[in-house]
Amino acid sequence: MGLTLYSLQETIDAIGQVKLGKSESHIIQPEVKQKTQVVMSGVFSGSFGMRIEGTVYEQDSLGLGESFLGQCLKEFVQLINLGANIFMSTTFT
């Protein structure tokens, strides 16, 4: 599970880096890591399930109705769904 959490954090950090317009560097900036840091706060029974939370509370600075971390997580889920849709359309057509 450690590798899964590490990979998840790295992906969310990278999304945050791009959203803040700091994608010219492959090194994630400390300010981005602070805004996108998550911790596992619970697990669910079944094959795999976990609840993650941010470590820093931040007001909605962009006027989008959710925190910066919330925006990054939303984009992460959209990427997962996009990948699943592409897989399904190429596998079953």
NORLINQUI-V63693 format. One record per residue. N is the residue number from 1. PHI is phi as a letter, one per 40 degrees, with the letter a starting at -180 (NA if undefined). PSI is psi in degrees with one decimal (* if undefined). Layout:
BEGIN
n=N phi=PHI psi=PSI
n=N phi=PHI psi=PSI
END
This chain:
BEGIN
n=1 phi=NA psi=-26.8
n=2 phi=d psi=-42.8
n=3 phi=c psi=-36.9
n=4 phi=c psi=-46.8
n=5 phi=c psi=-41.1
n=6 phi=c psi=-46.3
n=7 phi=c psi=-40.0
n=8 phi=c psi=-46.6
n=9 phi=c psi=-43.3
n=10 phi=c psi=-39.7
n=11 phi=c psi=-44.4
n=12 phi=c psi=-38.6
n=13 phi=d psi=-44.4
n=14 phi=c psi=-40.8
n=15 phi=c psi=-44.3
n=16 phi=c psi=-40.3
n=17 phi=d psi=-44.7
n=18 phi=c psi=-42.8
n=19 phi=c psi=-30.4
n=20 phi=c psi=1.9
n=21 phi=g psi=26.3
n=22 phi=b psi=33.1
n=23 phi=c psi=4.0
n=24 phi=c psi=-17.8
n=25 phi=b psi=143.7
n=26 phi=c psi=-6.1
n=27 phi=c psi=123.2
n=28 phi=c psi=126.7
n=29 phi=c psi=144.7
n=30 phi=d psi=-36.9
n=31 phi=c psi=-32.7
n=32 phi=c psi=-46.2
n=33 phi=d psi=-37.4
n=34 phi=c psi=-41.1
n=35 phi=c psi=-23.4
n=36 phi=b psi=6.2
n=37 phi=c psi=130.7
n=38 phi=b psi=156.5
n=39 phi=b psi=152.2
n=40 phi=c psi=123.2
n=41 phi=b psi=-0.3
n=42 phi=a psi=159.8
n=43 phi=b psi=157.5
n=44 phi=b psi=151.6
n=45 phi=c psi=161.5
n=46 phi=h psi=-163.0
n=47 phi=c psi=-43.5
n=48 phi=a psi=126.7
n=49 phi=a psi=137.0
n=50 phi=a psi=153.5
n=51 phi=b psi=130.3
n=52 phi=b psi=150.8
n=53 phi=b psi=153.4
n=54 phi=c psi=156.8
n=55 phi=c psi=-10.1
n=56 phi=b psi=130.8
n=57 phi=c psi=129.6
n=58 phi=b psi=135.2
n=59 phi=c psi=160.3
n=60 phi=c psi=97.5
n=61 phi=c psi=-15.1
n=62 phi=b psi=-0.2
n=63 phi=g psi=28.0
n=64 phi=b psi=3.4
n=65 phi=g psi=6.2
n=66 phi=a psi=162.0
n=67 phi=c psi=167.2
n=68 phi=c psi=-44.6
n=69 phi=c psi=-41.1
n=70 phi=d psi=-39.9
n=71 phi=c psi=-41.3
n=72 phi=c psi=-42.7
n=73 phi=c psi=-39.1
n=74 phi=c psi=-42.7
n=75 phi=c psi=-36.3
n=76 phi=c psi=-46.6
n=77 phi=c psi=-39.0
n=78 phi=c psi=-39.1
n=79 phi=c psi=-40.9
n=80 phi=c psi=-46.7
n=81 phi=c psi=-39.0
n=82 phi=c psi=-45.1
n=83 phi=c psi=-40.9
n=84 phi=c psi=-39.7
n=85 phi=c psi=-40.8
n=86 phi=c psi=-42.4
n=87 phi=c psi=-46.0
n=88 phi=c psi=-39.5
n=89 phi=c psi=-29.1
n=90 phi=c psi=-24.7
n=91 phi=c psi=-39.0
n=92 phi=b psi=21.6
n=93 phi=b psi=*
END
